[in-house]
Amino acid sequence: MGQPPIAEDLADCLGTIVLLDATRIAGALAICPYSEDQATVWGPVVAVHSELTKITPVLLREVRTALREGGYTSLRALVDTRNRELRAALLGQGLTEWKDSHCYERSLHRTPAIPEGVRPTTKRDHAAAAAILAGAFPDSGHCLPHLGEREREGYRHYVIVVDGLIVGAAAVQSAQRRSWLKLIAVRPDLRRHGTGRALLTGVLALESSLGQREIGLEVLADNAGAVATFEAAHFKRSWTFAILTGPV
């Protein structure tokens, strides 16, 4: 999810491709769902750094085959901007750079009180919450087919209610005691009025109340407004990465 990986994270992956050299693991690449037609690849990680350019094409070939069979049409890779060798290896396999993005993280040990109006969703909230999230993130398939399906997959959703109306929503994914803020949005007419900050504060408090220890998120580097909001909420940038995309 962008945070330092732990072994249990593999259980949430679509799969892991491993390249063996006799009995030695020469390289590995994990695949995670991103949307209905796009997957994120993590890696590759190689046992011997000098073999990166040789192993990358082999692993990506197998990944593309698996994704095509699974109905995916494209993939994306996240590469630390300091890792020039990996970026060059992936660009050499038909991927192209899109934008830079930041990964932010925050401890949940000390969180403020839950602001008025912020609460977990009920089934009745799903349509209104999905409309807000889909409107803010039209390229995301998170709301398809519906939020109930996502919750069965382990996601949690939160809303903020003002004057009896749902005006903002958030989606959170979790792995063990770590959370990942997948999506957060408020109605366009209420942006820059503190509604988004209140929703974010409530999400942090509610996730903490569930025993989660930390939370992370991904935000595009050129989204200055969102970056300012997250930094004001005491999120710290852990790394910056280039988003590379390409067909399967």
N, C-alpha and C positions, 0 to 999 in steps of 0.2 A: 504493500500500500504506500510505499514511499518512506516508511520508517525502517530502522534497522531490522532485518528479517530474523525470525525465530523459526524453529523447526515446525511448529504448529501452523505457520502460515501456509505451508504446502498443502494442507488439507483444504484450503479455500481456493486453490488454483484449479484451473481447468486441467492442468497436467504439467509434467516436467519431462523434458527431453534430456537424456543423458548419453554422452558419447564415451564408449569404453575403449581403452587401449589395453587389450588382454584383460587383466583384472583391475586395472587402474582407471579411475574416472578421469578422463582427459578434459571434459568440459560438460557444462550443464546450462540449461536455459528453461526458465519457468514461464508459463502462460497463464494470464489472468483475464477474466472477462472485463470489458470496458463498456461496451454497448451491445445492442442486439446483433450488429454486423461487424464489430471491430473488437479485437483483443489486444492486450498489452503484453509485450514480451519483456522479461526481466533477465538481463545478462546480454551475451553469454558470460559465464564465469569459467575460466580455464585454469587448469592445474599449473601449466607452464606458460608464463606471459608471452614468450616468444612464439607460441603456437596460436595466438589469437586470430591472426589473419587466415590461418589454415583451417581452424575449427569453426569459425563463424559461418562460412558458407554451408558446411555440412549440417550444422544445427538448424540454421534458418530454412534450409531446404526441407528438412523433416517437419519443422513447425508449420511451414506454409501448406504442406500436404495435409497435415492434421487439421488445420483451420479450414481449409477448403472442404474437407469431408464433413466438418461440423457446421457448414453453412456460413462461415465468416467470409467477408469480402476484402477486409483490409486489416492491417496491424499497425501498431505504434510501438516505439521503443523510447524509453527515457534514459538519457545518457548524461552523466555528470559533465558539466561544461569543462571541467579540468581534465577529463579523460579523452585526450585527442585521438589516441590509438583506437579506442572502441568506436568513437564517432566515425572515424575514417573507415573502419572495417564495415560498419553498418551502411554507410553511404555507398560503399562499393557493392552492396547487395541490393541496390535499387530503391533504398529508402531516401527520402528527402527531408530537409529540415523545415519545420513549420514555425514554432515559436519557442522562446525560453520560458520556463516556469519555475516557481519556487516551491519548495517543500517547507512547511512551517510545523512546529511542534510546540506543545504546551503541557505542563504538568496540571493534573486535576486535583491536587492535594488541597489547595486553598482556592475555593471558588466563592463568588458572591451569592447572595440570595437569589431565588428565582423571581424574575420580574413578573408583575401582574400580566395575566393573559397568555403566558407561555405554558404549554402543557403537551404531553404526548398525544398523538392522534388517536381518534376512535375511527371505526369503520365509516361513520357518517362524515368524517372530515376528509376522506380520501379524495373525492372528486375535486373539492376546492383546493386542497394542497397540491394535487397533481397538476391542476391548471396553472398554478403559480410557478411550480418548478419547471414544467414543460415550456411555459412562456419565457422564462429566463434562460433555459438551456435547451433550445430547440434541437440541437444535434445529439442530445443524450437520449438513450433509450430507457432510462431508469423508470419512467412512469408507464412503460409498456410491459405487459398488457394492463397492469394496474398495481397500485401500491400494496394491495393485499398480498400479491405474489411476491413482491420484494420483501415484505415482512416475514413471509414463510421461509425466505432464503436467509433470514437473520438480520435484516436491516431494521432500524428504528426510525420513526418519523415524528417530528415535532411541529407544532404550529404556534403562531401568536395571534390572539384574537383581540380586536379593537372594536368597541361598540357593537359587539355581537357578531362581527364578521371576521373570517379568517383572512388575514392580510399578509401573512408570511409563512414559509414552511422550510423545513430542513430535513435532510436525510443523513443518517449516520450508519456506518458499517463498523463492526467490531471484530476483533480477533483476540481471544484471551482477555487480558485486562487493558488492551489498547483500543482506542476508538479512532475512526477516520471520518472526518466531516466530508461527506461525499458531495452534497449540494446544499446551498442555503440561498434563499431569495425572498424578497418582499415585493409587494405590488409596486409598479413603477412610480405611481403618484405619491408613495410614502417613502421613497428613497431619500437619504440625506436628512431624515427627520428623527433619527434615533431609533426607528423601529427595527432596523437590521441589527443594531448593537444590542437592543433588548433581547431579540430572538437569540442571538449568539450567546449572550450571557446566560439565558435560560437553558440552552443546550448544554453548556459547560456544567452548569449546576446539576442538571438532571442526569447527565452522564456520570458525574462524580457520585451522585447518590446511588447509582447502580454498582459502585465499587470499581469503576474504571479508573486507571491510574494516570493515563496520558492520552492526548488526542493530537492527531495530525491532520493536515490538509494540503491540498495542492491549489495554487493560484497562479494565473498567468502573470509574468513579470511586468507586462504593460498595463495591468489592471490596477492603476494607482489608488483608486478609491478603496478597493477591497484590501489591498496591501496595507493601507493606512488603518483600516478597521481592525484587521487581525493583529497588527503590531500594537495598537492601542489596547487590545485585549490580552496583551502579554504573550502572544505567540512569538517564538524565536525562529529565525530562518536557519534550517539545518543544512540545506544544500540547494544549488540551482542546477537545473538540467535542461538540456535541449530536447524538444519533442520531435522525433523523427517518425514519419508515416510512410506507408507504402502498400501496394496491393499484395494479396496472398497468391 
